[in-house]
Amino acid sequence: MKFILATHNMKKCAEMQRILAPLGVEVFTAEMLGFELTDAEETGETFEENAYIKAKSGCYESSYPCIADDSGLCVDALGGEPGVYSARYSGGHGDDEANITKLLEKLKDVPNEKRTAHFTSAICVCFPDGREIRLEGRCEGKIGFEKKGNGGFGYDPIFMVGEKSFAELTAEEKDKISHRGNALRKLVEVLPEYLRA
């Protein structure tokens, strides 16, 4: 079975491929299959709403089952910031350096024990027949004081789980504990009944 990823993010595509391939589900971007999808505007106020908007739009345009994720970082000391605005925290979309700089600046006087945070990932799969699956995964951690590691993307260099940042973990290590990995594992549990239908 083929799933179309509702965004153009190749790193998310690779992550989903690693986790879903054992089920016989292949994840592709539209471009990999030779067509384009319109970028759905993320107008939702929650991660789940944004994932649904993207998956529904991609499914409608492609007539394939479409998978989308909306995820972000929520920092307790900042009342949940940046939350659903994670990718646009500094004003643009996907400027990781600016987003990290802004967050670290806001947390500069917050002591280590109060720098708790979690990543949240909402996954939505929409099928051409109208069925849908909505799931969420979380990963608890803390915000470090400086960037560590060269892997991952987004806030990975400052999100600490134990002594390591997400950017210091291998892809396989991160898959085992990440918010997206946790959501995709839930998908793996429920997906077989949808594939049989």
GUDO-952019 format. One record per residue: x, y, z of N, C-alpha, C in turn; residue number from 1; residue in three letters. Coordinates in steps of 0.02 Angstrom, whole numbers, plus 32768, in hexadecimal, padded with zeros to 4 digits. Example, Ala and Ser with C-alpha at 12.3 -4.5 7.8 and 13.67 -1.06 7.14 Angstrom:
% GUDO-952019
  neast  nnorth   nup  caeast  canorth  caup  ceast  cnorth   cup  resi  resn
   8294    7EE4  8186    8267     7F1F  8186   8294    7F5B  8186     1   ALA
   8282    7F90  8162    82AC     7FCB  8165   8285    8002  818A     2   SER
//
This chain:
% GUDO-952019
  neast  nnorth   nup  caeast  canorth  caup  ceast  cnorth   cup  resi  resn
   802A    7FC5  8000    8000     8000  8000   802C    803E  8000     1   MET
   8017    8071  7FDC    803B     80B0  7FD9   8015    80E6  8000     2   LYS
   803A    810A  802A    8021     8146  804B   8046    8182  802D     3   PHE
   8022    81B6  8020    8042     81F5  800B   804B    8220  8049     4   ILE
   8087    823A  8052    8093     8269  8088   807A    82AD  8071     5   LEU
   8053    82CE  809B    8031     830B  8086   805F    8348  8083     6   ALA
   809F    833F  8096    80CE     8376  8092   810A    8361  8068     7   THR
   8138    838F  805E    8173     8381  8036   81B0    8371  8062     8   HIS
   81A6    8363  80A1    81DD     835B  80D0   81FC    8315  80C9     9   ASN
   8236    8312  80AA    8257     82D2  809C   826E    82B0  80DD    10   MET
   827F    82D7  8111    8294     82B8  8150   8259    8295  8172    11   LYS
   821E    82B4  8170    81E3     8293  818B   81D2    8256  8162    12   LYS
   81DA    825C  8120    81CB     8223  80F4   81F7    81E8  8105    13   CYS
   8238    81F4  810E    8267     81BE  811E   8256    819E  8161    14   ALA
   8243    81C7  8192    8231     81AE  81D4   81F3    8181  81CF    15   GLU
   81C0    8198  81AB    8184     8170  81A3   8192    8130  817C    16   MET
   81BC    8134  8149    81CD     80F8  8123   81EE    80C3  8150    17   GLN
   821C    80D8  817B    823F     80A9  81A7   820D    8085  81D5    18   ARG
   81DC    80A9  81EF    81AF     808C  8221   8176    8065  8200    19   ILE
   815E    807B  81C6    8124     805A  81A7   8136    8024  8174    20   LEU
   8174    8023  815C    8188     7FF0  812A   817C    7FA8  8141    21   ALA
   8189    7F97  8180    817C     7F52  8195   8133    7F3C  818E    22   PRO
   8104    7F6C  818A    80BE     7F5C  817F   80AD    7F54  8136    23   LEU
   80DD    7F60  810B    80D0     7F5F  80C4   80B2    7F9F  80AA    24   GLY
   80B9    7FD5  80D1    80A0     8017  80BD   80DB    8041  80A6    25   VAL
   80D8    8058  8068    810B     8084  804D   80F3    80CC  8052    26   GLU
   811F    80F8  8068    810F     813E  806E   8137    8165  803A    27   VAL
   8114    818E  8013    8133     81B5  7FDE   811D    81FE  7FE4    28   PHE
   8146    822B  7FCC    812E     826E  7FC0   810E    826D  7F7B    29   THR
   80E3    829D  7F6E    80C3     82A0  7F2C   80F7    82A6  7EF5    30   ALA
   812B    82CD  7F02    8160     82D7  7ED0   8182    8295  7EBD    31   GLU
   8189    8269  7EEE    81A9     8228  7EE0   817F    81FF  7EAF    32   MET
   813D    820C  7EAD    8111     81E8  7E80   8100    8211  7E41    33   LEU
   8120    824B  7E3B    811A     8271  7DFD   80E4    82A5  7DF9    34   GLY
   80C8    82BA  7E33    8096     82EF  7E31   80A1    831D  7E6D    35   PHE
   807B    8351  7E70    8081     8382  7EA7   8040    8387  7ECE    36   GLU
   8046    8397  7F0D    800C     83A6  7F37   800F    83EF  7F4B    37   LEU
   7FD5    840D  7F51    7FD1     8451  7F6A   7FE1    8451  7FB4    38   THR
   8009    8481  7FCB    8016     8487  8013   7FD7    849F  8036    39   ASP
   7FBA    8475  805F    7F7D     8489  8083   7F90    84BB  80B9    40   ALA
   7F68    84EF  80C0    7F76     8521  80F3   7F65    8506  8138    41   GLU
   7F94    850B  8166    7F8A     84F1  81A9   7F64    8525  81D2    42   GLU
   7F22    8520  81D0    7EF8     8550  81F3   7EDD    8535  8235    43   THR
   7EEF    84F8  8246    7ED7     84DA  8284   7EF6    84F9  82C1    44   GLY
   7ED4    84F0  82F9    7EED     850A  8339   7F0D    84D3  8363    45   GLU
   7F0B    8495  8349    7F2C     845D  836C   7F55    8436  8339    46   THR
   7F82    840D  8352    7FA9     83E2  8326   7F7B    83B3  82FF    47   PHE
   7F49    8397  8321    7F1B     8369  8300   7EF5    838A  82C6    48   GLU
   7EDD    83C7  82D2    7EB9     83EA  829D   7EE6    83F6  8260    49   GLU
   7F24    840B  826B    7F51     8417  8233   7F63    83D7  820E    50   ASN
   7F6E    83A0  8233    7F7D     8360  8211   7F42    834B  81E6    51   ALA
   7F05    8353  8200    7EC9     8340  81DB   7EC1    836B  819B    52   TYR
   7ECB    83AC  81A2    7EC5     83D9  8168   7EF4    83C3  8130    53   ILE
   7F32    83B3  8142    7F64     83A0  8110   7F53    835B  80F2    54   LYS
   7F41    832B  811C    7F33     82E7  8102   7EF5    82E7  80D6    55   ALA
   7EC1    830A  80EB    7E82     830D  80C4   7E8E    832D  8080    56   LYS
   7EB2    8365  8080    7EC1     8387  8041   7EEA    835B  8012    57   SER
   7F1E    833B  802E    7F48     8310  8004   7F24    82D4  7FE9    58   GLY
   7EF8    82B6  8011    7ED0     827D  7FFA   7EA0    8292  7FC3    59   CYS
   7E80    82CB  7FCB    7E51     82E4  7F98   7E75    82F1  7F56    60   TYR
   7EB0    8310  7F59    7ED4     8321  7F1C   7EF2    82E4  7EF9    61   GLU
   7F09    82B3  7F20    7F2F     827B  7F03   7F06    823C  7EF8    62   SER
   7ECF    8233  7F1C    7EA7     81F6  7F1D   7ECE    81BB  7F3B    63   SER
   7F03    81C9  7F5F    7F29     8197  7F84   7F19    819F  7FCF    64   TYR
   7F23    816B  7FF6    7F24     8176  803E   7F5B    81A8  804E    65   PRO
   7F4D    81D7  8077    7F7D     820D  8085   7F8B    8211  80CF    66   CYS
   7FCA    8216  80E1    7FDF     821B  8127   7FFE    8260  8133    67   ILE
   7FED    827D  816B    8008     82BE  817E   8017    82BE  81C8    68   ALA
   8048    82E5  81D9    805B     82EF  821F   805E    8339  822B    69   ASP
   8048    834E  8264    8057     8392  827B   8074    8389  82C0    70   ASP
   80AC    83A8  82CB    80CE     839D  8309   80F0    83DD  8320    71   SER
   80FF    83DE  8360    8121     8418  837A   8137    840F  83C1    72   GLY
   815A    8440  83D8    8178     8441  841A   814E    846C  8449    73   LEU
   8141    8453  8485    811B     8478  84B7   8145    847D  84F6    74   CYS
   8155    84BA  8509    8181     84C7  8542   8157    84DD  857E    75   VAL
   815C    84B9  85B5    8132     84C6  85F0   813C    850C  860B    76   ASP
   817A    8523  8611    8188     8564  862F   816D    859E  8605    77   ALA
   815C    858F  85C6    8141     85C3  859A   80F7    85B8  858C    78   LEU
   80D6    8592  85B6    808F     8587  85AE   807D    855F  856F    79   GLY
   80AC    8536  8557    809E     850D  851C   80BC    8527  84DB    80   GLY
   80DB    8562  84DC    80FD     857B  84A0   8134    854C  848C    81   GLU
   8145    8549  844D    8124     8569  8414   80E7    8543  83FB    82   PRO
   80DC    8505  8412    809F     84E1  8400   8094    84DA  83B6    83   GLY
   8056    84E5  839F    8046     84DB  8358   806B    850C  832B    84   VAL
   808B    853E  8349    80B1     856E  8321   80FB    855D  831E    85   TYR
   810E    8520  8332    8154     850D  8337   817D    851F  82F9    86   SER
   8164    850D  82BF    818A     8519  8281   818B    8562  826D    87   ALA
   815D    8589  8288    8157     85D0  8276   8165    85FE  82B2    88   ARG
   8186    85E4  82E5    818E     8606  8324   81AF    864A  831D    89   TYR
   81E0    864F  82F1    8205     868D  82E9   81E7    86BA  82B3    90   SER
   81B0    86A5  8296    818F     86CE  8264   818B    86AF  821F    91   GLY
   81BE    868B  820A    81BE     8668  81CA   81AA    8620  81D4    92   GLY
   81AF    85F7  81A0    819F     85B0  81A5   81DF    8588  819D    93   HIS
   81EF    8561  81CF    8227     8532  81C9   826C    8550  81D1    94   GLY
   8273    858B  81EE    82B4     85A8  81FA   82CE    858E  823D    95   ASP
   82EC    8552  823B    82FF     8530  8279   832D    855B  82A4    96   ASP
   835E    857A  8286    838F     85A2  82AC   836C    85DB  82D1    97   GLU
   8340    85FF  82AE    831D     8637  82CD   82ED    861F  8303    98   ALA
   82CB    85E7  82F7    829D     85CD  8329   82C1    85B8  8369    99   ASN
   82FA    8596  8361    8321     8580  839B   833C    85BD  83C1   100   ILE
   8356    85EE  839C    8371     862B  83BC   833C    864E  83E5   101   THR
   8300    8655  83C9    82C9     8677  83ED   82B7    8650  842C   102   LYS
   82B1    860E  8427    829E     85E6  8460   82D3    85E9  8497   103   LEU
   8312    85E2  8485    8347     85E5  84B7   834A    8629  84D9   104   LEU
   833E    865D  84B3    833D     86A0  84CF   8305    86A7  8504   105   GLU
   82CA    868C  84F4    8292     868F  8524   82A0    8666  8562   106   LYS
   82C9    8632  855C    82D7     8605  8594   8319    8615  85B8   107   LEU
   833A    864B  85A6    837E     8656  85BF   8381    865A  860B   108   LYS
   834D    8672  862D    834F     8677  8676   8328    863F  8699   109   ASP
   8312    860E  8673    82EB     85D6  8690   831C    85A0  86A5   110   VAL
   831C    858C  86E6    834B     8559  86FD   833C    8514  86DF   111   PRO
   836E    84E9  86E1    836A     84A7  86C3   832C    8480  86D8   112   ASN
   831D    8480  8719    82E5     8457  8731   82A1    846F  8719   113   GLU
   829E    84AC  86FE    825E     84C6  86E6   825B    84CA  869A   114   LYS
   828A    84A8  8678    828C     84AB  862F   826A    846E  860F   115   ARG
   8239    8452  8632    8217     8417  8619   81ED    8428  85DB   116   THR
   81E8    83F7  85AF    81C6     8401  856F   81B1    83BE  8553   117   ALA
   8187    83BF  8521    8177     8382  84FD   816C    8392  84B3   118   HIS
   817E    8362  848A    816D     8363  8443   812B    833E  843C   119   PHE
   80FE    8358  8413    80BF     8337  8403   80BC    832D  83B7   120   THR
   80A3    82F3  83A3    8098     82E6  835C   8051    82CB  8353   121   SER
   802A    82EC  8329    7FE8     82D2  8316   7FEF    82B5  82D0   122   ALA
   7FD9    8278  82C7    7FDB     8256  8287   7F93    824D  8270   123   ILE
   7F87    825C  8231    7F45     824F  8213   7F4F    822C  81D0   124   CYS
   7F28    81F8  81C6    7F26     81D5  8185   7EDF    81DC  816B   125   VAL
   7ED8    81F4  812E    7E96     81F8  810D   7E96    81C8  80D2   126   CYS
   7E61    81A0  80CC    7E5A     8170  8096   7E28    818B  8063   127   PHE
   7E31    8179  8023    7E02     8192  7FEF   7DB9    8181  7FFB   128   PRO
   7DAC    814B  8022    7D66     8139  802F   7D47    8160  806A   129   ASP
   7D6C    8190  8086    7D52     81B9  80BB   7D66    81A5  8101   130   GLY
   7D83    8169  8109    7D9A     8155  814B   7DD7    817F  815F   131   ARG
   7DE3    8183  819F    7E1D     81A8  81B7   7E36    818B  81F9   132   GLU
   7E75    8196  8206    7E94     8182  8245   7EB6    81C1  8261   133   ILE
   7EAA    81CE  82A2    7ECC     8206  82C3   7EEC    81EC  8304   134   ARG
   7F2C    81FB  830B    7F52     81E3  8345   7F83    8219  835D   135   LEU
   7F99    8212  839B    7FC9     8242  83B5   8000    821E  83DD   136   GLU
   803D    8237  83D9    8074     821D  8400   8099    8257  8421   137   GLY
   80B8    8247  845A    80DE     827A  847F   8122    825F  8493   138   ARG
   8150    828C  84A0    8190     827C  84BD   81A2    82B3  84EE   139   CYS
   81AE    829F  852C    81BF     82CF  8561   820A    82DB  8563   140   GLU
   821E    8318  8574    8264     8328  857A   826E    836C  8599   141   GLY
   82A8    838A  858A    82B9     83CC  85A3   82DA    83F4  856A   142   LYS
   82DD    8435  8573    82FF     845F  8544   8345    846D  855E   143   ILE
   8378    845E  8537    83BD     846B  854A   83CD    84B5  8547   144   GLY
   840A    84C5  855B    8420     850B  855B   8443    851E  851B   145   PHE
   8458    84EC  84F4    847A     84F8  84B4   846F    84BE  8486   146   GLU
   847D    84C8  8446    8472     8493  8414   84A6    845C  841D   147   LYS
   848F    841E  8414    84BB     83E4  8417   84AA    83B5  83DE   148   LYS
   84DB    83A0  83B8    84D2     836E  8384   84C3    838C  8341   149   GLY
   84CA    8362  830D    84C2     8378  82C8   8489    8356  82A4   150   ASN
   8466    8327  82C4    8430     8303  82A3   83ED    8323  82AD   151   GLY
   83BA    8305  828E    8376     831C  8298   8368    835F  8277   152   GLY
   8332    837F  828C    831F     83BF  8270   82F3    83E3  82A3   153   PHE
   82E1    8420  8295    82B7     8446  82C3   82DA    8452  8305   154   GLY
   82B7    8443  833C    82D2     8450  837F   82FC    8416  839A   155   TYR
   830A    83E4  8370    832F     83A9  8387   8370    83B9  83AC   156   ASP
   8398    83EB  8397    83D7     83F8  83B9   83D1    8413  8400   157   PRO
   8395    842A  8414    838E     8444  8459   835C    841B  8483   158   ILE
   833C    83EA  8465    830C     83C0  848A   8331    8384  84A6   159   PHE
   8336    8383  84E9    835E     8350  850B   8331    831A  8529   160   MET
   8344    82DB  851C    8325     82A2  853E   835F    827F  8561   161   VAL
   8360    8284  85A2    839A     826C  85C7   83D5    829C  85BA   162   GLY
   840D    827F  85AA    844A     82A7  85A0   8455    82BA  8557   163   GLU
   842B    82A1  852A    8435     82AD  84E3   83FD    82D6  84C5   164   LYS
   840F    82FE  8493    83DC     8321  846D   83C3    82F2  8436   165   SER
   8388    8302  841B    836F     82DB  83E2   83A1    82DC  83A8   166   PHE
   83C6    8313  83A1    83F6     831A  836A   8434    82EF  8373   167   ALA
   843E    82D3  83AF    8477     82A7  83BC   8465    825D  83B4   168   GLU
   8425    824E  83AB    840F     8209  83A5   8412    81F3  835C   169   LEU
   841C    81B2  8351    8416     8197  830E   83CC    8198  82FB   170   THR
   83BE    8192  82BC    8378     8191  82A6   8351    8159  82C8   171   ALA
   8370    811F  82CF    834F     80E5  82EE   8343    80F1  8338   172   GLU
   8374    810F  835B    836B     811F  83A2   8332    8151  83AC   173   GLU
   8331    8183  8381    82FD     81B6  8386   82B8    8198  8378   174   LYS
   82B3    816D  8345    8273     814D  8335   8254    812A  8371   175   ASP
   827E    810D  839C    8266     80E5  83D5   8246    8110  840B   176   LYS
   8258    8151  840F    823F     8179  8447   821A    81B8  8430   177   ILE
   821E    81C9  83F0    8205     820A  83DA   81B8    820D  83DB   178   SER
   819F    8249  83DB    8157     8256  83D8   813A    8239  8399   179   HIS
   815B    8242  835F    8142     8227  8320   8147    81DB  8320   180   ARG
   817E    81C1  833B    8185     8179  8340   814F    815A  836B   181   GLY
   813F    817B  83A4    8109     8163  83D0   80C5    8165  83AD   182   ASN
   80B8    8199  8387    8078     819D  8362   8076    8169  832B   183   ALA
   80AD    8160  8308    80AE     812F  82D1   80A8    80E7  82EC   184   LEU
   80C3    80DA  8327    80BA     8097  8344   8070    808A  8353   185   ARG
   804C    80BC  836A    8004     80B4  8373   7FE2    80A6  8331   186   LYS
   7FF9    80C8  82FC    7FDD     80BD  82B9   7FEA    8075  82A3   187   LEU
   8026    805C  82B1    8036     8017  829F   8006    7FE6  82C0   188   VAL
   7FF0    7FF5  82FC    7FC2     7FC8  8320   7F7D    7FC6  8300   189   GLU
   7F64    8000  82E9    7F1F     8002  82CF   7F1A    7FFC  8283   190   VAL
   7F52    8005  8260    7F4F     8007  8217   7F3A    7FC6  81F7   191   LEU
   7F4F    7F8B  8210    7F3C     7F4D  81ED   7EF1    7F46  81E1   192   PRO
   7EC7    7F5A  8212    7E7F     7F52  8207   7E66    7F82  81D0   193   GLU
   7E86    7FBB  81C8    7E73     7FE9  8192   7E8A    7FCE  814F   194   TYR
   7EC3    7FAD  814D    7EDD     7F91  810E   7EB3    7F55  80F8   195   LEU
   7E94    7F32  8127    7E6B     7EF8  8115   7E27    7F0D  80F9   196   ARG
   7E10    7F48  810B    7DCD     7F5F  80F7   7DC8    7F6D  80AD   197   ALA
//
